């Protein structure tokens, strides 16, 4: 079991991805203000959280997935079997309000942008994403490691090696990025090996986190919230809020005992 999360930039909401057991994936919505984790969709297949995104308001999920039978409920149509596709849904559900199977889009994923007029090649037409009107646009993500974090203020550490000229997809670089705590004083650093190597967490990633050089060996994902608190996901399946200076646990959600229980998305998640 592994966890990964994506912070919404405009609201205290976090999209949570859990891999396991086996080929099951689970999606949740962590509401930092209400201190609850709302359970959502189960998918038997593959999700690619590093290629995905959550809208600034924490309402929409833009995800990349692969499922044997295609995304059920994809606007009344089915994609080809064993396809990889990109879709927009309401967090924490995977009911595809819009979806497309463009290979270039799914290779590195897509993300929301502030300009609602932006629809990159391969994305669905304006009619299919009418629910985004006046809210967000969709852009393809550049082939760059840790793109999710970079869009949220992480920058390359001075020790991060440059990309090799022949590594056009940025696949085999050992990347190091860091982010200063809001308000300053504490730096969170992430080091990740290349995609080419021993299997690790989702998408083969093996992230290692440090706070001011202090290793957090139990952590598989971490980031700062706007209040300067440290949000983490642990190897044992816990979501936690920790103090940014002492790392003392302030809030804990145990997801380790969660078992697959797929159910239909609620009606409000099946429409824009």
C-alpha positions in Angstrom: 0.0 0.0 0.0 1.3 3.5 -0.9 -0.1 6.9 -0.7 0.3 10.1 -2.7 -1.5 13.4 -2.5 -2.1 16.7 -4.4 -2.8 20.0 -2.6 -5.5 22.3 -3.9 -3.9 25.7 -4.2 -7.0 27.8 -3.3 -8.7 25.8 -0.6 -7.6 23.6 2.3 -8.4 20.4 0.4 -6.1 17.6 -0.6 -6.7 14.9 -3.2 -5.5 11.5 -1.9 -4.5 8.5 -3.9 -4.0 5.1 -2.3 -2.5 2.1 -4.2 -3.4 -1.3 -2.9 -4.3 -3.9 -2.1 -2.8 -5.4 -5.3 -4.2 -3.7 -8.4 -6.8 -1.6 -6.6 -6.7 2.1 -6.3 -8.7 4.4 -3.9 -9.3 8.1 -4.1 -10.2 10.3 -1.1 -10.7 14.0 -0.3 -8.9 15.3 2.7 -10.6 18.4 4.1 -8.0 20.1 6.3 -10.5 22.6 7.7 -13.1 20.0 8.8 -10.3 17.5 9.7 -12.0 14.7 7.8 -11.1 12.4 4.9 -14.0 11.7 2.6 -13.9 8.3 0.9 -14.5 8.1 -2.8 -13.9 5.9 -5.8 -12.3 2.5 -6.0 -10.7 1.5 -9.3 -9.3 -1.9 -10.3 -6.7 -0.9 -12.8 -4.0 1.8 -12.7 -4.0 5.5 -11.7 -1.1 7.8 -12.4 -1.1 10.4 -9.6 2.1 12.1 -10.7 0.4 12.9 -14.0 -2.8 14.2 -12.4 -4.0 17.4 -10.9 -6.7 18.9 -8.7 -8.4 22.3 -9.3 -7.6 25.3 -7.2 -10.9 25.1 -5.4 -10.5 21.4 -4.6 -13.7 20.4 -6.5 -12.4 18.8 -9.6 -9.9 16.0 -10.3 -8.0 15.8 -13.6 -6.5 12.3 -13.7 -4.8 9.7 -15.9 -5.9 6.1 -15.6 -5.8 2.7 -17.3 -8.7 0.3 -16.8 -9.5 -2.9 -18.7 -13.0 -2.0 -19.6 -12.6 1.8 -20.0 -14.1 4.4 -17.7 -17.7 3.5 -16.9 -20.1 6.3 -17.4 -17.8 8.2 -19.9 -20.6 10.4 -21.3 -22.6 7.3 -22.3 -19.7 5.9 -24.4 -16.9 3.4 -23.8 -13.2 3.8 -24.6 -11.3 0.9 -26.1 -10.3 -1.9 -23.8 -6.9 -1.6 -22.0 -6.7 2.0 -23.0 -5.0 4.8 -21.0 -7.1 7.9 -20.8 -7.3 11.3 -19.2 -10.6 12.4 -17.5 -12.1 15.1 -15.4 -14.3 14.1 -12.4 -15.5 15.6 -9.2 -13.2 14.8 -6.3 -13.2 12.2 -4.7 -14.9 10.3 -7.5 -13.7 9.0 -10.9 -16.9 9.3 -12.8 -15.7 10.8 -16.1 -17.6 14.0 -16.9 -15.2 14.4 -19.8 -12.5 12.0 -21.0 -10.1 11.6 -23.9 -7.6 9.0 -25.0 -4.9 11.1 -26.6 -1.6 9.3 -26.2 0.5 12.5 -25.9 -1.8 13.8 -23.1 -1.7 10.6 -21.1 2.1 10.2 -21.5 2.8 13.0 -19.1 -0.7 14.0 -18.0 -2.6 17.3 -18.0 -3.2 20.0 -15.4 -5.6 22.8 -14.8 -4.6 26.4 -15.8 -6.2 29.7 -14.8 -7.1 30.7 -18.4 -10.4 29.0 -19.2 -9.8 29.5 -22.9 -6.9 27.1 -22.9 -7.5 23.7 -24.2 -4.4 22.0 -25.4 -4.4 19.7 -28.5 -5.9 16.3 -27.6 -8.1 17.7 -24.9 -11.9 17.4 -25.3 -13.8 20.1 -27.1 -15.4 23.0 -25.3 -18.8 21.2 -25.4 -17.6 18.3 -23.4 -16.0 20.4 -20.7 -18.8 22.9 -20.5 -18.7 22.6 -16.7 -15.3 24.3 -16.8 -16.6 27.4 -18.6 -15.2 30.5 -17.0 -13.4 28.4 -14.3 -10.3 26.6 -15.7 -8.5 25.6 -18.8 -6.6 22.3 -19.5 -3.0 22.1 -20.5 -0.6 19.3 -21.2 2.1 18.7 -18.6 5.6 19.1 -19.8 7.9 16.0 -19.6 9.4 17.0 -16.2 9.9 15.0 -13.1 7.8 16.1 -10.0 5.7 18.4 -12.1 2.9 18.3 -9.5 5.2 19.7 -6.9 6.8 22.3 -9.2 3.3 23.8 -9.9 3.0 24.2 -6.2 6.1 26.2 -5.5 8.8 23.5 -5.3 12.1 24.5 -7.0 15.1 22.5 -8.0 17.7 22.2 -5.2 21.2 23.4 -5.9 22.4 19.8 -5.8 19.9 18.6 -8.3 21.7 17.3 -11.4 20.7 18.8 -14.8 18.7 16.8 -17.3 20.9 15.0 -19.9 20.5 16.1 -23.4 19.3 12.7 -24.6 16.8 12.3 -21.8 13.9 14.1 -23.6 11.3 12.7 -21.2 13.3 13.4 -18.0 13.0 9.7 -17.1 16.4 8.8 -15.7 17.4 11.8 -13.7 17.8 11.7 -9.9 15.8 14.8 -9.0 16.0 17.0 -5.9 13.5 19.7 -5.3 12.7 21.7 -2.2 10.1 24.1 -0.8 10.5 26.6 2.0 7.8 26.6 4.7 5.3 29.5 4.4 6.7 32.1 6.7 10.2 30.7 6.3 12.6 29.1 8.7 12.2 25.4 7.6 13.0 23.8 4.3 11.4 20.6 3.1 13.5 18.6 0.6 12.5 15.8 -1.7 14.9 13.5 -3.5 13.6 10.9 -6.0 15.4 8.3 -8.0 14.7 7.9 -11.7 11.8 5.9 -13.2 14.4 3.5 -14.4 15.3 1.4 -11.4 13.9 -0.9 -8.7 10.2 -0.7 -8.2 9.0 1.5 -5.4 5.7 3.3 -4.8 3.1 4.3 -7.4 4.7 4.6 -10.9 7.9 3.1 -9.5 8.8 6.2 -7.5 11.0 6.0 -4.4 10.8 9.5 -2.7 12.8 10.5 0.3 11.9 13.5 2.4 14.0 15.7 4.7 13.1 18.7 6.9 16.2 20.9 7.4 18.3 17.9 6.5 16.6 15.6 9.0 15.4 12.5 7.2 11.7 11.4 7.6 12.1 7.7 6.9 8.4 6.9 7.6 7.1 9.5 5.0 6.2 8.7 1.4 4.6 12.1 0.6 4.8 15.6 2.2 4.1 19.2 1.6 3.3 22.5 3.4 -0.2 23.8 3.8 -0.8 27.6 3.7 -0.6 27.8 7.5 3.0 26.4 7.6 1.9 23.0 8.9 3.5 19.9 7.5 1.2 17.4 5.8 2.5 13.9 5.4 1.5 10.4 4.2 3.3 7.6 6.0 4.4 4.2 4.8 2.0 2.6 7.3 -1.0 4.3 5.6 -1.6 7.3 7.8 -2.4 10.9 6.7 -1.1 13.4 9.3 -0.8 17.1 10.1 2.5 17.8 11.9 4.0 21.0 13.4 6.4 22.4 10.9 9.2 22.9 13.4 8.9 20.1 15.9 7.2 17.6 13.6 4.8 16.8 16.5 1.6 15.1 15.1 -1.4 17.3 15.4 -3.9 15.2 13.4 -4.0 11.6 12.3 -6.1 9.6 9.9 -5.5 5.9 9.7 -6.2 4.5 6.2 -4.3 1.2 6.6 -7.4 -0.9 7.2 -9.4 0.4 4.2 -10.5 -2.4 2.0 -11.9 -2.3 -1.6 -15.6 -1.4 -1.5 -16.5 0.0 -4.9 -19.8 1.8 -5.2 -21.5 4.0 -7.8 -20.6 7.7 -7.7 -23.4 9.8 -6.2 -25.7 11.7 -8.6 -24.1 15.0 -7.9 -20.8 13.6 -9.1 -22.3 12.4 -12.4 -23.0 15.9 -13.7 -21.2 19.2 -14.0 
